[in-house]
């Protein structure tokens, strides 16, 4: 198995993104889905260095909590988001690695998106970090929550180095 690619070529973009999150801006990071966790882990470490807490809403059961096998990742993520939003601590960054899958415009209004949209809008002071694969457009009602946009335009599976790095913090 080849080693995982490095996020080091994206250091400038990740520094800018972490700074925006620290200032309280909701940010959307568009990247090949396979980059999601590598980028998230780097961002989480950068935020820790700035004394900013980050909660990852990814549908994995919390340590020590048993969960029925028939409860899916997306339903667990909705529950995690509900708990995080309703008990929101100012300054906390809420990372949503599956935002694209859960609120894709291509999928229309699913049971999951009907749960997600109100929760995403419930706490207007929440600092959100959304991840989106470029092949999965978000529902417009979700996309407008993210005034700061960043993009990694390098395929995860490419053998070439990063050819296009882009950071854009323009409003939609």
C-alpha positions in Angstrom: 0.0 0.0 0.0 1.5 3.4 -1.0 1.9 6.0 1.7 -0.9 8.6 2.2 -0.3 11.9 0.4 0.8 14.8 2.4 -1.2 17.9 3.1 2.0 20.0 3.4 1.5 21.5 -0.1 -1.8 23.0 1.2 -0.2 24.6 4.3 -1.0 28.2 3.2 -4.6 27.4 2.5 -5.0 25.5 5.7 -3.4 28.4 7.7 -5.8 30.9 6.1 -8.8 28.5 6.7 -7.9 28.0 10.4 -7.6 31.8 10.8 -11.0 32.3 9.4 -12.5 29.7 11.7 -10.7 31.3 14.7 -12.3 34.6 13.8 -15.7 32.9 13.8 -16.4 32.6 10.1 -18.2 29.5 8.8 -16.1 28.0 6.1 -16.7 25.5 3.3 -13.7 23.4 2.0 -14.2 21.8 -1.4 -11.8 18.9 -2.0 -11.8 15.4 -3.4 -13.7 13.3 -0.8 -10.6 11.2 0.0 -8.8 14.3 1.3 -11.4 15.0 3.9 -10.0 13.3 7.0 -6.3 14.3 6.2 -7.3 17.9 5.8 -9.6 17.8 8.9 -6.8 16.3 11.1 -4.4 19.0 10.0 -7.0 21.7 10.6 -7.8 20.3 14.0 -4.2 20.5 15.1 -3.8 24.0 13.8 -6.9 25.0 15.7 -5.6 23.3 18.9 -2.5 25.4 18.5 -4.8 28.5 18.6 -6.7 27.2 21.6 -9.8 26.6 19.5 -11.8 23.5 20.2 -13.2 21.4 17.3 -16.0 18.9 17.4 -16.2 16.4 14.5 -19.7 15.4 13.6 -19.0 12.3 11.5 -21.4 9.6 12.8 -18.8 7.6 14.6 -20.1 6.5 18.0 -18.4 8.3 21.0 -15.9 6.3 22.9 -17.5 4.1 25.5 -21.0 4.4 24.1 -22.5 1.3 22.6 -24.7 1.7 19.7 -27.0 -0.7 17.9 -25.5 -2.2 14.7 -28.5 -1.2 12.7 -28.1 2.6 13.4 -26.3 4.1 10.4 -23.5 6.6 10.3 -25.8 9.4 8.9 -28.4 9.0 11.6 -25.7 9.0 14.3 -24.2 12.2 12.7 -27.6 13.9 12.8 -27.9 13.0 16.5 -24.4 14.3 17.1 -25.2 17.5 15.3 -28.4 18.0 17.3 -26.5 17.6 20.6 -23.7 19.8 19.5 -26.0 22.6 18.2 -28.3 22.5 21.2 -25.5 22.6 23.7 -23.3 24.9 21.6 -20.3 26.5 23.3 -19.2 29.9 21.8 -16.0 29.5 19.8 -16.4 25.8 19.2 -15.8 24.8 15.6 -18.3 22.2 14.4 -16.6 20.1 11.6 -19.0 18.4 9.2 -17.0 16.0 7.1 -20.1 14.4 5.4 -22.0 17.7 4.8 -21.9 17.0 1.1 -23.4 13.5 1.4 -26.0 14.6 3.9 -27.2 17.7 2.1 -26.5 17.1 -1.6 -28.7 18.9 -4.1 -28.3 15.9 -6.3 -30.1 13.7 -3.7 -32.9 16.2 -3.2 -34.7 16.5 0.1 -34.0 13.2 1.9 -34.9 12.3 5.4 -31.4 13.2 6.4 -31.3 16.6 4.7 -34.7 17.4 6.3 -33.1 16.9 9.7 -29.8 18.6 8.8 -31.0 21.9 7.4 -33.0 23.1 10.4 -30.2 22.0 12.8 -27.6 23.9 10.7 -29.7 27.0 11.0 -30.7 26.6 14.6 -27.7 28.2 16.2 -26.7 31.3 14.2 -23.5 31.8 16.2 -22.2 28.3 15.5 -18.9 28.2 13.6 -19.3 25.5 10.9 -16.6 23.8 8.9 -18.2 22.0 6.0 -16.5 19.6 3.6 -17.8 19.1 0.1 -16.6 17.0 -2.8 -16.7 19.0 -6.0 -19.0 16.3 -7.6 -21.7 16.8 -4.9 -23.4 20.2 -5.0 -25.0 21.3 -1.8 -28.6 22.4 -1.4 -28.6 26.2 -1.8 -30.1 26.7 1.7 -27.0 24.9 3.1 -24.4 26.5 0.8 -25.4 30.0 1.8 -24.3 29.3 5.4 -20.7 29.4 4.3 -19.5 32.9 3.5 -15.8 31.8 3.3 -14.9 29.2 0.6 -11.7 27.3 0.1 -10.7 24.7 -2.5 -8.1 22.0 -2.9 -8.2 21.3 -6.7 -5.8 18.3 -6.6 -7.2 14.8 -7.0 -6.3 12.6 -4.0 -5.4 9.7 -6.3 -3.3 11.7 -8.7 0.4 10.8 -9.0 1.3 14.3 -9.8 1.9 16.9 -7.1 -0.6 19.6 -6.3 -1.1 21.5 -9.5 -3.9 23.9 -8.5 -4.2 25.3 -5.0 -6.9 27.9 -4.5 -8.1 29.8 -1.5 -11.2 31.9 -2.0 -12.9 33.8 0.8 -15.4 35.6 -1.4 -19.0 35.6 -0.3 -21.4 33.5 -2.5 
